[in-house]
Each structure stands twice: as C-alpha cells, then as structure tokens.
Amino acid sequence: MIKKCEYCGIAGVVEQNKFECAKFKKAFTLGENILTDCNYFIEKIIEDGEPFTPQQHLLIKEQELGAKHMKGFI
C-alpha cells in the first residue's frame, strides 16, 4: 500500500474529505499528503468488520516504535 496520510490508521475523518492526524494534530484533505516518510504510518487494522480508532492505531504504533528502540539496550 502507498504510504499516504489518507491511508494511515492514525488519520481520523473530521468531515467529508477532511482528515486529521491523531499524532501530529495536522488537518489535511483527501489526496493531500502532509508528511513524507512518516515513522508513524500504520495500515488500518480492521477487527470484526470494524476499524480500530485513530487513537488505538496510535497506541499500537507507539508501542511498536518503543519496542524497536529498546532492543538496542538489551
């Protein structure tokens, strides 16, 4: 999948064709990519037919990034 903000699980729909990044609190419109090469990009996770919320996606990604950071200290 293309790493665009509109496909990121952390981006939440504010209005029709308008999104906001839960991490950086940046608003953007459909087709606009506010960040390039974002470390927080996460594909949307769907469980039981319902997508996780942007906050749930953010928690998962922060835990994943934290785990990678801690590997060097073991």
C-alpha positions, -999 to 999 in steps of 0.1 A, spaced: 0 0 0 11 35 -7 22 54 24 -2 84 22 -18 101 52 -53 93 40 -45 55 42 -29 57 76 -48 43 106 -38 73 127 -57 97 104 -93 102 115 -121 116 94 -132 150 107 -156 159 78 -163 146 43 -129 145 26 -112 161 56 -89 142 80 -67 149 110 -36 131 121 -41 119 158 -3 121 164 6 155 149 -28 172 150 -24 182 114 -55 186 92 -55 176 56 -79 169 27 -83 138 6 -54 133 -18 -31 156 2 -1 140 19 11 162 48 40 140 58 65 122 36 83 91 50 64 93 83 76 68 110 41 67 124 24 53 93 3 22 101 -21 4 78 -56 4 91 -64 -26 113 -99 -40 110 -113 -64 136 -147 -80 135 -156 -57 105 -148 -25 124 -117 -5 120 -97 5 151 -99 41 161 -71 65 153 -61 65 190 -59 27 191 -37 27 160 -15 54 176 -11 33 207 -1 2 187 24 22 166 40 39 197 44 5 214 59 -9 182 84 20 179 92 18 216 99 -19 214 123 -13 185 141 14 204 145 -8 235 161 -37 215 194 -19 214 197 -17 252 193 -54 260 
